[in-house]
Amino acid sequence: MQAGILAVAGILSRIIGLLYNSPMTAIIGDEGNGYYAFAYRAYTIVLLISSYSIPSAISKVVAGHLAGGEYKNAHRIFKGAMLYVIFVGGSASLLVFFFADKLLSLAGAATVLKFFAPTIFLSGILGVLRGYFQAHRTMAQTSVSQILEQILNALVSILLAIWLTGLMPFNIAGAEEATRRSVNGAIGGALGTGFGVLTGIIFMWAIYYLNKKTIKRRIEQDKHPEELSYQAIFKMILFVVTPFILSTCIYNINSFINATIFSSVMAAKEVSVSEIAVLMSAVEKSTKISNIPIALAAAMSAALIPGIAGDFAVKRLDLCRDKVAKAIRSTMFIAIPAAMGILALSKPVMLLLYPQRETLDLSANLLIIMAAGVVFYSLSTLSSAVLQGTGRVNSPVVNAAIALVLQTVVLDLVLFYTDFSTYAMAVAPLLFAFLMCLLNALSVRRHLEYRQEWDRTFFRPLLISIVMAALAFGTYHGFYFLLKMNLPALIIAVLVGALVYFVLVVKFKVVSEAEIKWLPHSKQLTELVGKIGAKRERKNKHGHGQGHEHEHGQEQEQKQAKDQKESAASGDKNDFEFDFLDEE
């Protein structure tokens, strides 16, 4: 349920980001979007090192103490983490501002990066607040703050881009006026990101203040004799956060490394700076679209870590494995059809969101390659969270390092020895995600003695998604032939694909009614499944197969009820009595 809340917020945030990026690109052009993309990737890496991993790490540490009723120590860890990110985030912000030219070779991108510097400091504070609430197994606060952050980001970015492109262009030596105006617009996007993060901080502090009485009461009632010193807390944070940082950094640094290598090789091939930025814009457009369904895996991972960490701490391995299986199935239930849908409708989607003719075909072709990465990135993100939550924090680091080296070798070979340089920017991340997925799966199998179920988790959804994608593709082209309009044809195709997928999922028993009941707010969904399956059930009413399925469903429901009771025994006491957002 908490993963569902966070997933909805994550997907909404990315959709908002995608939708606002379309008018932003129209305002600042492909060149400005390219400079923004280069700067954003460098900013992301610094953010990863300084504060991005803080929510997951703090969530894991605090959740472990809450499981033992140590509310006083949990809150001291929260305060220690806040001091940690103020120092680290502040230092990182200053380094980025003064050494942006060393991080990026393109002068326009380096200028934009300087305006990302304050956001690095603010993001650490927001990360600690989010991690503290996530440790209490409630994702509503993080979810609402994410949506508010993205809305403000979108509004301020667009307004500042319009305003700044109309001002005197930023002075960049040797650059043409059009390039300088593109940089101005990209600066507006960088400042908008900072305003969004600041909005998230204000919201999260308001939630913390509203719950201060509850927090204080629980601290006063805590009779645990051992009180952690701040020295021990800083040491704990350092030892827990560092592997998270290494894992997340290596896991994400490939995009920065790829962009750096790409710009260097293109410059060596005597491609102009503005053309390099345009090509990078095409890559960034495809990446933004393919990242939307991956938000589900990221949300599932954030929600999974506290629960798995708590269960693993008290040696409830069966419950751990059950949560992993449900998380993977839920993620694949979305990721596989999303990947096939992107594959089938790449050009119509690109035409709707980014109609710039110069990069339309290239962006659509890159998106087709990136579609498979949706599944691999989703799985690898989820498996990394499982390993981190069960104490194997070094495994994702090693796996990511191996994958990074191999994908970088492939990237260099394609860039230097083929004429498909830009397509290497899609192939290399795909290889990285596949290797991470494979290596993490082997680590989870060894560590948790976990055996993956393949048929209903992967094979059936894949076959159904292929049928769905074919029908969506045919529907789009049929209606486009009749209407000669992209948007109506695309909407109809998506609706047909979604309906076909849901019906086939029920018909071929990819999910049972018992599993659907596990989902939050699933009453209407269960009723719909019942109606779709009614005809099949009447036909097989007296058959052995139905009796076995019914019996299996009852066993599943009983097992899930037992698991929920066990989870509640350790989790309910950690839920906040919210004055503003009542989770109970």
N, C-alpha and C positions, 0 to 999 in steps of 0.2 A: 504493500500500500504506500509506504513512504517512497519507495523507488518510483511508483506510479506518479506521485505528486511531483517529485523532482524531474522525472522524465518529461511530463507535460510542460513544466516550466522551462526545462532545457530546450525542448523542441520549439516551444513558442518563442523563446529568446533567439534561437537561431533563425527562425522564420522572420522575426522582426528584423534581425540583422541582415538577412538576405534581401528583404523587401526594401529596406532603407539604402542598402548598398547599390540597388538599381538606380534610383535618382542621384545618388552620390556620384556614380560613374558617369551618368549623363552630364552632371555639373562639371566635374573635374577632368573628364575624358579618360581614355584608356591609359594615357601616359601618366596622369596624376594617380590613377588607381594602381599603376605599377609601382610608382614610388612609395605609395602608402603600403603596398604589399611587402616590399622589401623591408621597410621600416618596421612594420608590424611583426614580421617574423623575427627580427633582431630583438625587438621589445619583448616578445613572447619568451625568448630564451632567457633573457635577464630576469624576467618575471618568474620563470620556472625555478631559477636558482635562488631567488630572494624570497618568494612568497607563495608561488602557485601551489606548492605541495602542502602548504600549511593546513588547509581545511581537513584533508585526509589524515595527515599525521596527528594533528591535535584531536581529531575525532577518535582515532585509534587509542591514543594515550588516555584521554579523558574517559572514554567508554570503559576501559579496563578498570579504572578506579571507581566509576559509578557502579559497575557490576558488583563491587564489594562494599557498596554503601559509603565510600570515602568522599563525601561531598565537599569537605573542607579542602582536601588535597586536590580534588578535581578543579576547584575554583582557583587555588593557588597556581595550578598549572596554566589555567586560562590567563591569569595576570602575568605569569612569567613569559608565556608565549607572546603576549602583547608587547612586553619590553623587548623581546628578541626581534620581532619584526620591525619595530620602530628603529632599532639600530641597524639591522641588516638592510631593510628596505630603504632607509635614508641614505645609507652608504651606496647602495646600488643606483639610486636615483642620481646622485652626484656624479658617479662614474660615467653613467650613460650620457648625462648632459655635457660633460667636459671631454669625453672621448668617443663621441658618436662617429666622428670621422675615421677612427681606427676600426670601428666595427663594420662600417659599410663603405665600399669603394665609390659608389655612386653619390655624388655631392647632393643631389636633390633628396635622395632617400635618407642620407645622414642628417640633413636639415630637419626633415619630418621627425626623425627619431628623437631629436632633442626635446620636442614637444610632448613626447610620451613619458619623459623622465618623471614628472610629478605623480603620474598614475601608478608607477612602480611602488612608490612609498605608500600611497593610499590602498593599493591592492592587498598589501600584507595585513593591514588593520582589518579590512573586510574579510580576509581569509580566516583570521583567528575567530572572529565573531561567528562566521558560518560554521567553522569546525566545532565550536563549543556547543552550538545548538544541534548539530548533526550527531554529536556524541550522545545526546539524549534521545536519539532515534526519532527525531521529528524534523522533517524536511520542509515544512510549510514556510518557515521564515526565509530559508535560503532560496526557495522557489519564488516567493513574492519579490524578494530583493533582486533576484536575477532579472525578472520581468521589468521591474521599475528601472533597473540599471540600463537595460537595453532600450527601453522607450526613451529615456532621457538622452542616452547616447545617440539614438537615431535623430531625435529632434534637434539637438544642439549641433550635431555634426553637419546636418543639412543646412541649417541656418548659418553656421559659421563658414561653411564651404561657399555658400552664395555670397556672403559678405566679403570674405577674404579674397575671392577671385576677382572681385570688383575693385579692390584696393591696389595700391602700387605693388607690383610683384616683388617677392623676396629677393634680395640681392645675392645671386649665385654667380660667381665669376665664370665667364665664358659661356653661360647658358643663354639661349634665345628667350625672348619675352614670353612666348607660348609655354615654354618649359617652366619658366619661373611662376607663371600663373597656375600651372598644374600643381606645382609644389605648394603654392599658397592654399589651394583647395584641399590638398592632402593634409596640410597642417590643421585645417578645420576639423577633419575626421579624427586626428590625433587628440585634439582638445576635447572633442565630443566624448571620446572614450573616458577621459578623466572625469568629466562631469557626470557620466553614468556611474562610475565607481563611487564618487562622492555621494551620490543619491543612495546607493546601496548601503553605504556606511551609516548615513543618517537614519535610514529605516531600521537597520539592525540594532543601532544604539537605542532607538526608541523601544524596540521589542525587549531589549535587555533591561532597560529602565522599568518597563511595565512589569517585568517578572522579578524585579530586584527583591521584593518582600519574600517571595517564595524561595529564591536562592538563599537569602539571608537566614530564613527559618530552618532550612535544611542543613545549612552549615552549623547553626547553633545546636541542632539536634544530633549532629554527628559526634559520636563518642569514641571514634577510632583513635587509639592512643598515639599512633605514630604520625607526626606531622613532617611533611617533606620540606627540606630547606630549599631556598631558591637556587643555591649552588647545585643541589641534586636535580632540581627541576630543569635548569639550563643544560646540565649534562644529559638528562633524559631526552629533552627536546632535540639536542644536537645529535644524539645517537639514533633517535627515531626519524627525525626529519631528514638527516643526511642521506640515508638509503632511499627515502621517498624522492628526494630531490634528484639523486643520481638516476634513479629509475625513470622518473618523469622527464628529466632533462634529456637523457639519452633517447628516450622514447619519442620525444618531440623535436630534438635538435636536428634530426634528419632534414626537416623542412628548411631550416636556416642554412645548413651545410649545402643542401641541394641548390638553394637560391644563390649562395655565394659562388659555388663552383660554376653554375649556369651563367651568371653574369660575367665571370672571369673568362670562361671559354668563349662566350659570344663576343666579348671585347677583343679577345685574341684573334677571332675570325673577322675582325674589323666591322662588326655590327655597331651601328650608332647607339648612343646612350638612350635616346628617345625610343628607338625601336626595341631595345632590350626591355624597357619599361612596358611597352605595349604587349610584348610576348608574355611578360610576367603577369600582366593584367589578365590575359586569357587563362593562364594557369590558376590564378587566384579565384576567378569566377567559378571555374569547375570545382575547385576545392571547397568553396563555400557551400555549394549545392550538395556535394557528396557528404559533407560533414553533418547535415541536418539529422539523418537517421542515426548517426553515431552518437548523438546526444542521449539517446535512450540507454546505450551501454555505459556512458559516462555517469548518467543518473543512477543506473542500477548499481554501478560500482561504488558510488558515494554512499548509497543506502545500505549496501551489502557489508561494508567494512566493519561498522560497529557491531552488527549482529553476529557476523562470523567471528570477530575478535572475542566477543563475549562468550559464545558457545565453545570456541576453541580453548579459551582460558579455563573452562570448567570441564574440558575433555568430552564434550557432547559431539563427537565426530559424526555420528549418524545425522544429527540435525544440521551440521555444517554441510555435509554432502547433499542433503535434501535441499538446502537453500541454494547451493551452487547449481544443482540441476534445474530448479525452478527459474533461477536467474538466467541461465543460458537459454532455456526454452522460451522464456518470455522475450528475450532479446532477439533470438533468431526468428521468432514469430513476426517481428517487425522488420528486422534487418534484411532478411532474404527477399521478401516481396519488394521492399524499398529499392534494393539493388537492381532487381529485374525491371522494376518500373522506371528507374533512372536510365537503364540500358535501352528500353523500348522508346522512351519519350525524351531523350536527351536534347535533340534539336528544338522541338516545340517549347520545352521548358526554358532553354537558353534564349530562344527568340522572345519569349514573354518577359524574362527578367533582364536580359542584357542584349538588346537588339542592335548593338553596334556592329555594323556590317563587316568592318575590318577584321574582327576577331571571332565572328559568329561561328563559322565552320570549324575553326581550330578549337574553340572552347567546347563545342558539342562533341568533337572527336575525343578530346581529353577527358570529358565527362564519361564517355562510354568506357574508357580504360579504367577510370577511377571507380566505376560502379562495383566491381568485384571487391575493391578495397573496403567497401562499406561493411561487408560480412567479416573480413579478416580483422579490420580495426576494431569492430565491435567485440569480437571474441577475445582479441589480445588485451583490450582495455579491461574487460571483465576478469580475465584470468590473472592479470597483474594485480587487480584488487583482491582477488582470492588469496594469492600468495602473500601479499602485504598484510592482509587481515589475519593470516594464520602464522605470522612470525617469519615467513621466508622472504624477508624484505630484500635480500641480496639477489635472489633468483631472477627477478625481472631486470635487474641492472645488468647481470651477466648476459642474459638472453638478448636484451636490447643492444648491448655492445656488439655481440656477434652479428646480429641482423644489420646493424648500422655499417659495419665494415664491409659486409658482402654487398649491400645495396649501393654503397659509395663506389665500389669497384665497378659494378654494372653501370652506374650512372656515368662514370668517366669513360668507359668503353663506348657507350652509345653516343656520348657527346663528341668525342674525339674522332671516332671512326665511322660514323654514319651521318646521313643527312636528315635524321629525325631528332634533332637536338631538343626541340621543345617537348616532344612526346616522351623523352627520357624523364621529364619532370613528373610524369604520371606513372611510368613503369617502375621507377626506383622506389617510390613510396609503397606501391602495390607489393613489390618483392619484400620490402621491410616488414609490412603488416603480416604477410604470409609467414615469414620466418619467425616473427614474434609469436604469432598464433600457434605455430607448431611447437616451438621450444617451450612456451608457457604451458601448453597442454601436457607435455611430457613431465614438466615439473609438478604440476597439480596432481597428475596421475600417481607419481611416486610419493609425494608428500601426504596426500589425503587418502591414498589408495582409492582414488575416484575412477569409476568406469563410466564413460560417456554412453548414453543411449543415443543411437544414430537415426533410427527409422523416423520416429515422430518429431525429433528435434531438427533434423537436417533434410533427409531424403524426401519425405512427403511435402514439407513446405517448399522445397526446391521445385519438385515436379508441378505442384499446383501453381507456383509463381511463374513458371515458364508458360503454362496455359494462360494465366492471367495477363502476362506481358504481351503475348501474341494477340489476344483479344483487344487489349488496350491499344496496341499499335494499329491493328486493323480498324478499330473504331475511330481513332483519331484521323487517319488518312481518309476514311469514308466520309466523315462529317466535314473534314476540311475541303474535300472535293466538292461537296454540296454547298457549303457555306462560304468558302474562300476566306475564312476568319480563323485565326490561330486560337484565341482565348476560348470561345465556345466549344470548339472541337476538343481542346485540351481538357477542359472541365468535364465534358461528357466522357471522354476516354478514361480519366482518373476515376470517376464515379463508377463506371462499368467495371474497371479493373478491381476496385475495392470491393464491390458487391460480389463479383465472381470469386474473388479470393476467399471472402468470408464464407460463402455458401460451400465452396469446395473443401475448406478447412473442416467444416462441420460434417459434410457428407463422408469424407475420408478419415474421420476420427483423428485428426491431428491434435485436437483438444477434446476432452470430455467435459460434460456439464459439471462434474465435480471439480475439475481444474479451473473452469471459468468462475465458479463460485469463490475460488481463492482470490480472484481479482477484486479490487475495490469497486463499490457501487455497481455490482454486476447483475442486479435483479432483472433489469430490462434485457440485458444481453442473454441471460439464461432463458428467459421467456422466448426470445427470438430463436435461440438454438433449439429449444423444445419444439417450436412450430416447424422449423426446417427438418428436424429429425423425426417428427411425428409419423410421417408416412412410412419411413424406413422401419420405425419401431413397430408399427401395426403389421407391416409385412412380415417381420421376423418375430412376432409376438410369442409364438410357441417354440421358437428355435433355440437350440443350445447356445448359439453365439450370443443372443441377447441376454440370456440368463447369466452367462459368464461375465458379460460386460456390466450388467447391473450389480453383480456381486463384487466385481473389481471396483466399480464406482463407490459402493458402500465402504469397502475396505480403505479406499483412498480418502474418503471423507472422514472416516474414523481416525485414520493416521494423521490427517491434516489438523483435525480438531485437537488431537493429543499434542501435536507439535506446537500449535498456537497456545495451548495452555502452558506448556513448558516455557515457551518464549515469553509469555506474559508474566510468568513467575519472576523472571529476571528483568524484564523490560518495563512492565507497568510502573514500577516504583521509580523509574527514571524519567517518566513523562512529566513535563511541566504542567502546572495548573495555570494555563495561559489566561491572562486578563484580556489580551488583545486578539490572539488567535487560539481558540480553544481546541487543542488536539484531542482532549479526552472526550 
